[in-house]
């Protein structure tokens, strides 16, 4: 009976009726219902000895000992009989053979390594990965407060070998997962060795305490406490340990490098994609054989978004998108009630229905409500978190762009009219409402740019400058800028010259100059006359061939304009405050140096030479080097320097925007001089040769506009004007 109990596969179970033994008589067993046999799990639970069928699979090297230990009374058991019974069952019993086959499969699988099971490795890694994120983001096992001193760092991050006697399990995990190399002098063939040294600077130096160096980088405590580990035949100490967290290492039993991220380089290391810069290639085919990676792509999604981002659509009144089949009549489509409904209009309806929506903007609304597409309605959100993002529209869309600006701040509007209401005043257009909110600045800067450019060239080029401003959507009220045209009077001392000027007349005819003119003469211009009123609103007077006129003409003009403008002779404002340009045929010809030699090419001498600049260029690998070269070359160019600063909107802080330095986009601060070589970063006017990459030489600088000359392409030599423009990174 004892030997039989050793080799049973299952434990017997039954519902016993014990009431029959209450009377007088021998003990009797009565079973109610059907008897059963419990087989249990194939492997014992942690901390329990194997029993029943588990003895045929688990720890078969000590199977006889385990068989005997499963019996309470072991005094009369013969070990030799147990061995013979075990061999007999393995040879003749069908059930024993089945369990032995499971044992052989288990032993065979024990010889496999992790790369032999890519499906299990990928599943196990995902389980650990999700659990690690949950521990850090939800359970906050490391705490919510960032470690602000070295004492707190030592509680979280360890870089030492634990005691094998006190913490044997942690010791074995560190030995298996957290040792670097070995590398260095003990293993010069390690993959990390470059130039005879470890590229990761291992082994480190011993450090008695955790400190933060002058660059803000943490130097962890790695004491010489005598703890060592034998790995690959090399004895290593604390200098080769990778920083870890004891709790995470014990839980996940895998390599988890724990670092204190307090520098931008640490963030770039962790989040490589957002810091990698622009794509250098769109598609690349690389033949690889990574079985684990293949299993990961088959079993799990390769990307995810958290939190969920809801794209918020909006439209002008009556301009919502309507989908219908092409075989339907348009009248039938318009009769459908859903035609007038959209996500945007349903949001305004929800603002009427739910009081809590009155204090939420469109983007904040989605964090408290969810949109049901099938019913085209919003309902309160019960769980989850979503971030709302308004659809982007460029400024060239006009009304739709200004509607988007108002939706950023409008809280709980129930209609389009409510969106256009600012301070209890309903404005006729979204653009006027944006002006009232201060989202759109005035156009004084662009008006000043036109004023500055008018001193450089004729009206034809000013019109091109104005068109450039229109195409770049820089001007908020172009009509108001256009109607600010100013009156300019052109005249000349001689009749022939006046014919060459647009609407030109002689000075005698325009100012009614008396002939002859003496020092006490005045012009025949009366207060209140049309000519007097014209002179009051005139902003500029151009007098050509001025050297041909007598000085009495200018003295008389000064007295007459002072009188018309209401200024006395004692005033120091000459010509009544009017701007007057006197021009003549002044010639300036440089003298020729006799027997002069050819100049030696030098940037300081050739910075204004178009042919020299066309054939030379300075290339650099990074933006920092480009900025250093530009600053150095600019310091060599003679002349005054002018700085141009970008105008930042209120969506992000100016400090953050000014710190951005990206490819294809100018920096916040640009320094220029006359003669500087510049390059366009956007297409302005292709017909005029103003394309992305066009090279130019700065010829004039003002506060709000730049005059430059094209030095390449078929428009070489053309003068153009560049105002400040709105730009977005590509």
C-alpha positions, 0 to 999 in steps of 0.5 A, a space after each residue: 500500500 505504501 509503495 502504491 501511494 508513492 507512484 499514484 498520478 492523482 489524488 482521490 476525492 469524494 464527498 463522504 457521508 460521515 453520519 453512518 458512523 454515529 451508531 454502533 458497529 465497525 467503521 464504514 465509508 459511504 460516498 455520496 455522488 461520484 468519486 473524482 481524481 485531482 491531478 493538479 498542476 504539472 509543476 509544484 507551487 513555489 515553496 512546496 514539495 512535488 507530489 503525485 504526477 509532479 514527481 514524474 517531471 520535476 527534479 527527476 535527478 532526485 526523483 527517488 528521494 522525492 518519492 520517499 519524502 512524499 510518504 509520512 512513515 519512511 522507516 520501512 521503505 526500501 530504496 532499492 524496491 522504489 528504484 525497481 518499481 520506477 524502472 518498471 513503470 517507465 517501461 510498461 505503464 502508458 501514463 508514466 511514459 506520457 509524463 516522461 515525454 513531457 519531462 524530456 521536452 522540458 529538459 530539452 527546452 532548458 538547453 535553449 537560450 533567449 534568442 531561440 525563443 523570439 516569440 516568448 522574448 518579445 511577449 515577456 519584454 512587452 509585459 515588463 515594459 508595460 509594468 515598468 511604465 505603470 510603476 513609474 507613471 501610475 504607482 510612482 514607485 520612485 516618488 513624485 518629487 525629483 531628486 534634488 540632492 545627492 542623498 536622494 540620488 543614493 536612495 534611488 540610484 546604485 552603482 555598487 555590488 551588493 553584499 553576497 551574504 546579505 543580498 544574495 538574490 540582488 547580487 546574482 542579478 547585478 552579476 547577470 545584468 549590470 556589469 559593463 564588459 569586462 573591457 579596458 586592459 582586461 579585455 582589449 577586444 571588447 566591441 566598445 574599445 576604440 583607440 585602446 580605451 573604452 568609448 564609455 570610459 569604463 572602468 570608472 574611478 572609485 568615488 566615496 560619495 555622490 557629487 554633481 560636477 561643475 558641468 552639472 553631471 552626476 558622479 555616482 558613489 562607487 566605493 572601494 568596499 572590497 566587493 567583487 564579481 568573477 565574470 568571464 574569468 575576470 575579477 571586476 569591482 564597483 568601477 564596472 557596474 552600470 547604475 541601477 535601481 535595486 527595486 526595479 532590478 529585483 522585480 523585472 530581473 533584466 538590465 534597466 539602466 537608471 540615470 539622473 536626467 538633468 541635461 539636454 544631452 540626457 533627454 536627447 539620448 532618451 528621446 532620439 527621434 524628436 532631436 534627430 533633426 530633419 530626415 536625410 532620406 525618406 525610404 531605406 531598405 535594409 536586409 536584416 534578420 532580427 527574429 525578436 524584432 519581427 515577432 514584436 512587429 507581428 504581435 504588437 503595434 509598432 507605435 502608439 499615441 498617449 494621450 489621445 489627440 482629437 483633431 478639432 474641425 471648424 468652419 465658417 457659417 454654411 461651409 461645413 464639409 458634406 459627404 454624399 454618394 455621387 449617384 444621389 440628387 443634390 436636392 435629396 442630399 440637402 433635405 438630410 438633417 445631418 447636412 447642417 450638423 458638424 462637430 463644430 456646430 454640435 460643440 456650440 449646441 453643447 455649450 447651450 446644453 451643459 452649464 460646465 461648458 461655459 468656462 471651456 474653450 474649444 480645445 479644453 472642451 474635449 478633455 471633459 466631453 467626447 464626440 459621438 460621430 454616429 449621433 453627431 453630438 457631444 456627451 460628458 466624458 466618463 473616463 480617459 483623457 484627450 488633448 484637443 488640437 485645432 486644425 491648422 489653417 494658413 493666414 492666406 485663408 483669411 476669415 477662417 484663419 481669424 476664426 481659428 485665432 478667436 477659437 483659442 480664447 472663446 469660452 462657451 460660445 453658442 453661435 458665430 456671433 458670440 465668437 465675434 463678441 469681445 467685451 460685450 461688443 459684437 464685431 462685424 468680422 472675425 478679423 475685427 474681433 482679433 484686432 479687439 483682442 490684440 491678436 493682430 498688431 498694426 501695420 506701422 512696421 510695414 508702413 515704415 519699411 515702405 518709407 525707408 525704401 522710398 529713399 532708395 528707389 522709384 515707385 516701380 520698386 516700391 510697388 514690388 515691395 508692397 506686392 511682396 508684403 501682400 504675398 507673404 500675408 504680412 500686412 493685416 490691413 493692406 487697404 489702410 496701408 494703400 490709402 496712406 499714399 502721400 503727395 510728392 511735388 517734383 520740379 526743376 529749375 529748367 524747363 527741359 529737365 522738368 519734362 523728364 520728371 513725372 508730372 514735373 513742372 518748373 519751380 517758377 510755375 509751381 511756386 509762382 516765383 517772381 522774376 526777378 527775385 530779391 532778398 525781400 521777395 515772397 512767393 505769390 501764394 495766398 493763405 487758403 488757396 488751392 496751392 497753399 492747401 496742397 503745400 500743407 499736405 505735401 510730404 516731399 518736394 523734389 527740386 532738380 537742377 537746384 544749383 542752377 537757381 539763385 539762393 534768393 529762390 530758396 530763402 524766399 521758399 523758406 519764408 513762404 512755407 513758414 507762413 503757409 504752415 503757420 510758423 513765424 520767422 523766429 521758428 528754427 524749423 526750416 521750410 515749414 517742416 517740409 522735406 525737400 530734396 535738392 538735386 543736381 549734376 554732381 559728378 564724383 569720379 575716382 582718380 586712376 592710380 598710375 602703374 597700379 598692380 592687381 589687388 591681392 584677393 582678400 575677403 576684406 577687399 573683395 566683400 563687395 566684388 560680385 564675381 568673387 562672391 559668386 565663385 566662392 563659398 564657405 561650407 560648414 557641418 553645423 549651424 554653430 560653426 556657420 554662426 561663428 563664421 558669419 560673425 567673424 566675416 561680418 566683423 571684417 566688413 567695414 561699416 555700421 552693423 544693424 541687428 534684426 530681431 524676430 517678432 514672436 506671437 503669444 502662442 509660446 514664450 519669447 524666451 523659448 522661441 528666441 532660443 530655437 535654431 533650426 534648419 531652413 529658418 533664420 535665427 531670432 537675431 540677425 546681424 547685417 552690414 552693407 556688403 554682407 552676403 545673404 541667401 533667401 530661405 523662401 520663394 518670394 517671386 520666381 519671375 524676378 529670381 527671388 527663390 529659396 537659395 538665391 544669393 544676394 549682396 546687401 546694398 542698403 540697410 534700414 530698420 524695417 527693410 533691406 535693399 540687396 543685389 542679386 549675384 547669381 542666376 539670370 537676374 544677376 545685378 537686379 536690385 530688390 527690397 526685402 521686408 520682414 516676413 512671417 515664416 514657419 519652419 518646414 
